């Protein structure tokens, strides 16, 4: 029984090692992964850049609206 368990564990281990070895040697798999990571990075940076530019404008617009309408809104 233990012999079968050991053989199956070794088969799983070598199967996983072989999969990752093949993945590392396969240029298509690596380049696709790299492209996906770079696209995610570019998207995050674009959102942060746009938010950086718009946050000041949104703050100024909000303050203008609140100051201009403070008497109408009756803020404490």
C-alpha positions in Angstrom: 0.0 0.0 0.0 2.7 2.4 0.9 4.6 1.5 -2.2 1.7 2.5 -4.4 1.3 5.8 -2.5 5.0 6.6 -2.9 4.9 5.8 -6.6 1.8 7.9 -7.1 3.4 10.8 -5.2 6.6 10.5 -7.2 4.6 10.4 -10.5 2.7 13.6 -9.5 5.9 15.3 -8.5 7.7 14.5 -11.7 4.6 15.4 -13.7 4.5 18.8 -12.2 8.2 19.3 -12.5 8.0 18.3 -16.2 5.1 20.7 -16.8 7.0 23.6 -15.4 10.2 22.6 -17.2 8.2 22.5 -20.5 6.6 25.8 -19.7 10.0 27.4 -19.1 11.4 26.0 -22.3 8.3 26.9 -24.4 8.7 30.5 -25.6 5.0 30.8 -26.6 3.9 30.2 -23.0 6.3 32.6 -21.4 5.7 35.4 -23.9 1.9 35.1 -23.5 2.3 35.4 -19.7 4.7 38.4 -20.0 2.3 40.1 -22.4 -0.6 39.6 -20.0 1.3 41.0 -17.0 2.5 44.0 -19.0 -1.0 44.8 -20.2 -2.3 44.7 -16.7 0.5 46.9 -15.5 -0.1 49.4 -18.3 -3.9 49.5 -17.5 -3.2 50.1 -13.8 -0.8 52.9 -14.6 -3.2 54.5 -17.0 -6.0 54.5 -14.5 -3.6 56.0 -11.8 -2.5 58.7 -14.3 -6.0 59.6 -15.3 -7.1 59.7 -11.6 -4.1 61.9 -10.8 -5.1 64.5 -13.4 -8.9 64.3 -12.7 -8.8 64.3 -8.9 -7.6 68.0 -8.7 -10.3 69.0 -11.2 -13.0 67.1 -9.4 -12.0 68.7 -6.1 -12.0 72.2 -7.5 -15.4 71.7 -9.2 -16.9 70.3 -6.0 -15.6 73.2 -3.9 -16.9 75.7 -6.4 -20.3 74.0 -6.3 -20.4 73.9 -2.5 -19.2 77.5 -2.0 -21.5 78.8 -4.7 -24.5 77.1 -3.3 -23.7 77.1 0.4 -26.5 79.6 1.1 -29.0 77.6 -0.8 -28.0 74.3 0.8 -27.9 75.8 4.3 -24.8 73.9 5.5 -24.0 74.3 9.2 
